[in-house]
C-alpha cells in the first residue's frame, strides 16, 4: 500500500476560492511503481458495438448500428445474444434518442434501469427481467420529465435513483453567449413529479472563453460517477489534475489535487491546457479514474490511454494500474467486481478483475 500524506493546498498566486466552493487538499504521491495488469477478453457472438453496461452475466450495448432498437443484450457466460430492446420511434413507449445506462437497481427481485429520453422529455423505467423473459420491451413506467424550462435550459445527465422517489442528476453546462456558459451542478429531484428539491453547486463562476483557449463550458469538464449507496458523487476533472468528491448528506465538496497540479485560476493564463482524467467508474470502496496527463489531442487523434488511478472515497490515491491494452470506455460491474472496457477503433471487449488490483 502507498504511503500517502494529505495536506491543505496553499496557493499564494492563484485563489481557488474564486471558482470552487470546497476546500482543496493536496495529494502527495509516494512514487510506488505502477502495477501492470493483463486484461481478460470477453467473447460475444453477435453485433456488439457502442456504450457498454454490465450487470452480472448480462452485457448491454447502446448500439447505434441497430436499425429499430437502442439496446442489445448478451449473456457473458455463453456469448449468446439475448435480443434487442427499447424501440426507436414516436410511440408512447418509444423515443428518438435515449441516454446510456448509468445505474441498475432491483425491485421485487426484478432488474431495472432508468432511460432518459431528452427529446420527448420522458423518463422510462425499463424492466429488464420481464423484457428478457417475454422477448419484448417492457417499460414499467413512462414518466413526463420536462427539462427545457428548468435550469436555464441545461439538460439532465448521469441520473441516479437514490431511493424509490428521489433522483440525483448531474445538470450539464449550457452556452449562454459566445464566451459564457452556465455552470455544471447536481440536483435532487422527485421521480414521480419531477420537482426540484435541492441544488448542489461545485463552482462559483465560469472562466470566459476570451480569457484562455477553451470554450467556456469546457474548462471545468469532468467525468462523473455516483457511489452505489447514493451518498456521494465524484468528478474527475478533464483539465486539472484533480478529483472532486461531493457528499449529498453533508452538502460539502472537497477537491483532491495531485501535488504540483495547477489551480483553477491558472487555466485562464494557459494556452497549452492538458487533458488529465478521461473516464471514471466507482464502487462503494474505490474510484477508478482513467488518466492521460499529457497535452490535448486533436479531433482526429486517438491517444493510447492505459493508466487507471485508483482512489478511495477520502481522496487517497491507493494504486496506479497500467493495462496491456488501450482503453476507450469503462463500466464497473459490482456483482462480479469487474471493470469492463472497450477499446478505441475496435469491437473488442475486455475486463479487469478488480480483486487483483486492490484488496
HUJO-V683802 format. One line per field, one symbol per residue. ss: DSSP state (h for helix, s for strand, l for the rest). A space follows every 10 residues. Layout:
ss = ???
//
This chain:
ss = llllssssll lllllhhhls llssssssll llllssslls ssllslllll sssssllsss ssllllllss ssssslllls ssssssssll llllslllll lllsssslls ssssssslll lsssssshhh hhhhllllss ssssllllll hhhllsssss sssllsssss slllssslls slllssssss lllllsssss slslllllhh hllllhhhll lsssssllll lsssssslll lsssssslll lsssssssll llllhhhhhl lllsssssss sslllsssss ssssslllll llllllssss ssllllssss ssslllllss sssllllsss ssllllllss ssshhhlll
//
